[in-house]
Amino acid sequence: MKLLFIAPYIPSPIRVRTYQLLRQLVRLGCKVTLVALEDTPLSESLRTELTELCDATYFVPLPRREANLRCLAALPTPKPLWVAYCDSPLFISTVQKLVQTEQFDVAHVEHLRAATVGKALGNLPCVLDAVDCITALQRQMFEQSAHIGQRLLAWEESVKLRHWEPRAYAAYREIAVTSQFDAEALSALGTRPQIHVIPNGVDSDYFHPDPKITPEPETLVFSGKMSYRANENAVLWFAARLWPRLKSECPNLHWIIVGSEPSKAIRALAVDRSITITGYVGDIRPYLSKSAIAICPLQIGVGIQNKALEAMAMGKPVVCSPIAGRALVEATHQGGITIAESDDAFIAACLSFLREPERRKAAGMAARQFVERHHRWDCTARAFTELYAQAGAAW
């Protein structure tokens, strides 16, 4: 199968769904031509890896100034900023030229940010991996905004997306998302194409329990890119509402916050010596290994949480909010993940795992077994190849 894979960002271990999906599709025999917006500087090692992985690669520059000007121009229009930022004419013309000069069996388009390339695909069968319902995410951002300027902008984006997202997806016959919540949210917007739930996997060979590292029995970990608003919100929410109460119960408790670009507000938490802010790390596994449990207290979120899957693959029990856990409800039946419905329930779950090492160990083993059975990247890739076949047959 000759696949034209279009992404509004460079696939990388941080953009894990796109990166792992590409790798597995190639292993399944797909001949991939990758077109991606170069939104951040591309390291030579990653450029080499992607060039060797794919049959052909086209990295289209996305100058920040140009993207910001597009966003400014979009403010008085119906176009959401989510779309305007990546709506590069060079990106679209690159795709159009490839479709006109090369022969492909199907196109894979990643995310709402790239959905506008649909007009450049002509009669080529195509699948859109929407990943999440962005309208639902933006609505939560509006609800969680405290600053008046943020609230106004979040409200405007929410209104625009509610109309734009279903119309943008009308050009695609098959759409994939990572969770049932997102499928239902898109359907509620009036999205007409068929929506398929294809969950994320986790690289369980890379993320696995490390017998050389003994977990610290009173240590929590939270991981994620800290410049992402949902992660920053989760950290600050937990620090304000739950951390003082947990510390009063466990005076020696240690909290590790792992992730790049922590905001000034997050960095300020380090005044408490029992809180460690790592910033960017090349490998999060040692931090997961030495922690007793992982927490995922997201108050904003859609899709499936990779941070939870990675911690589970490392053999760590995860305590999470309802938003963070709604795509992993099945894991609660085996005890590998606990969804806390209230502040008190969150604290009780953390204390239970911290104080009962045997229960913690059993939950960690259950978490690992769950992701090994239900969240494998090869299964994700096979589901997409079936979707490609459906799109081609329907066309």
N, C-alpha and C positions, 0 to 999 in steps of 0.2 A: 504494500500500500504506500503510495506517495502522498505524504501529508504536508500541507502548508500550515505551519503552526505560528499563530500571530499573538503576540503578548505586548501589553503596554508597559512592560518593565523587563529587565534582564532576569532570566531564571537563575536562581542562586539558592544556596542552602537556607537563606533567609526567606526567599519566596518559595517555600518548600513544595507546595503543591505543583507548581509549574515545573520546577527543577526535577523533582522525583518522577513526575509523570513523563517528562521528556526521556529520561533515562530508561524507564521501563518500556515505553513505546518502541524505542530503538532495540531493546533486548527482544521484543516480540517480533522484530523484523520490519518495522516501519522505516521508510526512507523519509527523513524529516528535513524540510527547509524551514528554518527559523527566521522570523522577522520580529524584532523586538526594539522597543524604544529604549535608548540608552539614557535613562533618567538619572543615574548616578555613575561616577567614573568606574569603568570596567577594569578590574585587575587583569594583568596579563595571564595569570594562572587560570582564571575563570574563562577568559577569552579563548585560551588554548583548549580548555576542556570542552567548551561548547562547540568550538570549531571542529574538534576531532569527533565529537558525538554526532553531529548533524551532517547531512550531505552538503548543505549550504547554510550560511548564516549571513543575515543582514542586520547590522546594528545601526539603527537610525538615531542620530543625535537629537536630544530634546533639551535645547538650551533653556535654562530656568527663566531668563528674562523674557524670552519669547512666549513661554508657557504662561507666565504671570500676566503678560499683556493680553493673551487670549482670555484669561479669567476675568480681567478687568473689563474687557469688551463684552463679556457674556453677562455681566451683572444685570443690565436692564433687559435682557432677553430671556426666553424660556429655557435656555441651555444651562444645565447645572454645572457648577465648577468642577465636579467630579469628571465630567465629560470634557469640558473646555480645555482643561490643563493638558490632556493627552491628544487632543484633536488636531494632530499635526498634518498639514497638507503633504509634507514629504513622506510621512508614514503611510498615508493613504495612497499616494502615487507609487510608492515602492511596491505595495501589495498589488495594485492595479497592473503595473508593468509585469510582475511575475505571473499573474493569472493570464495575461495576454500572450506571454512568450513561453511559458512552461506548461507541462501537463501534470495536473494533480488529480488524485482521486477524491480528496475531501479537504476542507479547511477546518482547522480548530482555532476558534477565536476565544481569547481569555479575557473575561471580566467586562463589566459595563464600560470601563474606560476605553476599551478598544472596539466596542460594538459598532461605532460609526464606520468601520472599514467594511461593513456588510455591503454597502453600495458599490464597493470596488471588486467584489467577488463574482459579479455576473451570475452565470448559471452554475458555478461550482457548488456542489453540495457542501453544507457547512454545519458545524455544531458549535454552539456557544457554551462555554463553561463560565456561567455567571458567578460561580463560587458561592456568593451570598446575595441576599436581597438588600441592596444598598439603601433603598427607601426606608426599610425597617431600621437599619443601622443609623441613618441620619435622624430619624425620629427620636431614637434613644439619645443621640447626641444633643438634640434640642432639649429634651426633658432633663438632661443632666447638666446643662449649661447654667452657670451662676452669673457670669458677667453679661450685662445687657447687650453689649456688642456681639458677643458670641451667640447669644440667644437669637438675636435678630437674623444673623447670617445663617445659623442652623435652621431657623424656621423657614427662611426663604429657600434654602437648599431642599428642605423636606418637601415643601409644596411643589417645587420644580420636579423633583425626582418622582413624586407620586404620579405625575403625568408622563414624564419622559421615559422612565424605565420600561413600562409595558410597551410603549410605542417603539422604542429602540429594539426590543426583542422580537417584534412582529416579523422581522426579516429572516428569522431563523426558525427552522422546522423543529430542531431538537435543542433543548436547553438542559444543562446539568447544574445542580447545586450540591452543597455538602451536607445538608441536613433537611429533615422533614419540615422543620419550622420555616426554613427559607422557601421551600417549595410551596407551602401553604400561604406564606406572605406574598409571594409573587402571584399566585393564583388569585388571591384576594384583590390584587391590583388590576386584574383583568388581563393578565398575560395569556395570550392565546396558544402559543406552541406548547407541545407536550414537555412537561418538566420531569426530569429524572434525578433521583437522589443518588449521588456517587460520593461516599464519604472519603475523607483523607486517610492515607495510610501513615505508617511511621516506620522508619528504618530501624528495625529491631536488632539488626546486626551491629549497627553503630551505637544505638542507645540500648544498653544492657547493663544489668547490675555488675558492679566492679568489686570482686571479692577482696581486692587489695586495699580498699578504702572502707574503714569502719565508720558507719554513720554516727554523727553526734546526736545523742538522744533528745536534746532539747533545741533543735534547730529546724526552722521553717525556711522554705525557699519559694520565691516567686520569680518567674523568668519571662522575658519578652522585650521587644523593642520599646524602650521607654519614651521615645518621641511619639509613639502612637497614642492618641488621646485616650483610648479605652484602657490601655495599660496604666497610663499615668493616673487616670481617674480611679482605677482599682487600688493602686498603691496608696494614694492619698485617702481614699475612703477607709481602707483597712487600718491605716495608721491613726486616723482620727477616731474611729468608732470601736475597733476591736483590739488593737494592739495594747492599749493601756490596761484593759480588763484581763487579757491573757498574761501580761507581765505581772499583774498583781497575783495571779494564780501560780505562775512559774517565774520567779525572780531571775533565774539564770537563762531565760529564753533568749535565743539568738535568731534574728531574721536576716536572711540574705536576699537582696534584691539584685537580680542579674539581668543586665541588658544595656544596650547602647543608648547614648544620648539622653541620660536622665535630665529632667528639667531642673531648674533652680529649686523649685518646691520639693522635688524628690531628694536632691542633694542635701537640702537643709535637714532632712530627717537624720542624717548621720551625726548630728549633735548628740543623739542618743547612741552611746557606744555599743549598745547591744544590737544596733542595726548596721549592716554592711551594705554599702552601695558599690557595686563592682564597676559600673560602666561597661564599655564593650569588652567582651572576652572572646578569644578565638574558639574556645571549647567550653560549653556549659556543663558537660558531663561531670567533672569533678565536684562542682557545686551541688548538682543533684545528688551525687553519690554520698556526699558527707551530710546531707540533710536527712532528718527523720521523716518529714512529710512535706508535700508540696501543697501550696494553697493557690486557689484561682478565684479570687473574690470579685470577678468582673460585674460591673453594674451597667456596662454597655457591651453588647456583643451579638453577633450573628454567626451562623456557620458552626463549624466544629473547632475546638481549641487545640491547636497543635502543642501548646505548652503542656496541656493535660496529657495528651497522648505520649509525649516524650518522657514525662515524669513517670507515667504508668509503665512504659517500656523499661525504664530504669529500676522498676520494682518498688516504686514509691506509692503509698496511698495518697490520694488527692482529695482535699476538702474544697468544695467549690460552691459558688452561688448558683441559684436556679438558672440564671442566664448562661453561665459558663457550662453547666452540666446538662442542658436540655437535649443535646445531641448524643449524650452518653448515658442515658437513663438505664439502658440494659446492663451497663457495668455495675450499677448499684446493686443488682440482684446477687452479684458474686462478691460484693464487699470491697472491690478495688477502688471505688470512688464513692464519696459521700456528698450528696447534694443537701446543703443546709438551707432551710427555708426561712430562717430568721437569724438575727445576731446571736441570740442565745444558743441556737442549734449549731451555728458555726463554731462558737467557742467550745461548746460541749464536745463536738466531734474532734477538734484539735486536741483538747485535753485528754480525751479517751485514747487517741493514738499515741500521744506523748507519754502517757502514764502506763500503757499496757503494751510492752514490747512484743509479746507473742501475737497479740491481735494485729499490731502494726506489721509484723513480719508476714502473717497470713494474708492480710489485705494487699501488701506489696506483691506477693506471689500471684494473687488473684488478678491484680491489675496487669501484671506482665502477661499472664495467660490470656487475658481478654484481648489485648491488642494483637497478640500473636495470631489469634483466631479470626478477629474481625476487622483489623486495620492493617492490611498488607498492601503495599504499593503495586505489586504485580496484579492483584485483584482489581484495584482501581483502574489500572491501564487496560486490563481486559474488558472491563465494563465500558470504557471509552471506545475501544475498537468495535464492540458490538453496536454502540451508538453511531459510529461512523458508517457502519454497514447499513443501519436503518436509514440514515440520512441519504445515503447513496441510492438505496432502493426506492425511497419515497420520491426522490428527485426524478 
